[in-house]
Amino acid sequence: MQRLLLILGCLFLVAAIAWPWLSRLPLGRLPGDIRIVRDGFSFYFPITTCILISLLVSLVLWLLRR
């Protein structure tokens, strides 16, 4: 448990430091993300982004368990 918390803390630290560069990635604006904008209403669901992030997290966890 301590190892997992240490790794997660380091990952969050790296993400925080790299945020200016990470914000330039097209995550959240990928083809397949649902966006509906009407008068007085907007709906946004980044389904493709969620799937991509889920695959990436699954890959990282799989690599850590090996």
N, C-alpha and C positions, 0 to 999 in steps of 0.2 A: 504494500500500500504506500509506503514511504517513497519507493522508487517511482511509482506511478504519479504521485503528487509532485515529485521533483521534476519529472519529465514534462508534465502538464504546465508547471510553473515556468519552465524554461521555454516551452513552446509559446506560451502567452507573452513572455518577455520578448522573444524574437519577433512575434507578430506585431507587438506594439512598436518596436524599433523600426520595423520594415513597413509600417502603415502608410507612409507617404508613397511608397512604390506599389504596395498592394492595392491602394485605392484607384490606381490607374488601370488595373486589370478590368476586363469587361464583365466581371461577375455581376450578375443582377441585370445585365442587358443582353443576355444570350438569346439566340433564336429558340423559341419554345416557351419563353417566360410569358406569362399571361398578364396583359396590361389593358385595362378598360378605363377610358377617361370620358366622362360625360359632364354635362352642366351640373355643378354642385356635387359631383360624385367621382371618385376615382378608386379603382381596385387594382391591386398589383399582387401577383403570386409568382415568385421566381421558381417555377417547378424544375426547369432544366438546371438552374444553378444549384438547387437543393440536391438533385440527383448527382451532379458532379462533385459537390462537396462530400456527400455521403460515400461515394466511391473512393475519394481521396482519403477520408478518415478511415474507412475500412482497410484500405491498402496499408496505411501507416500502422494501424493496430495489428494487422496480420504480420507485418515485418517485425514489429516489436516482440511478438510472441514466439517468433522463430528462434 
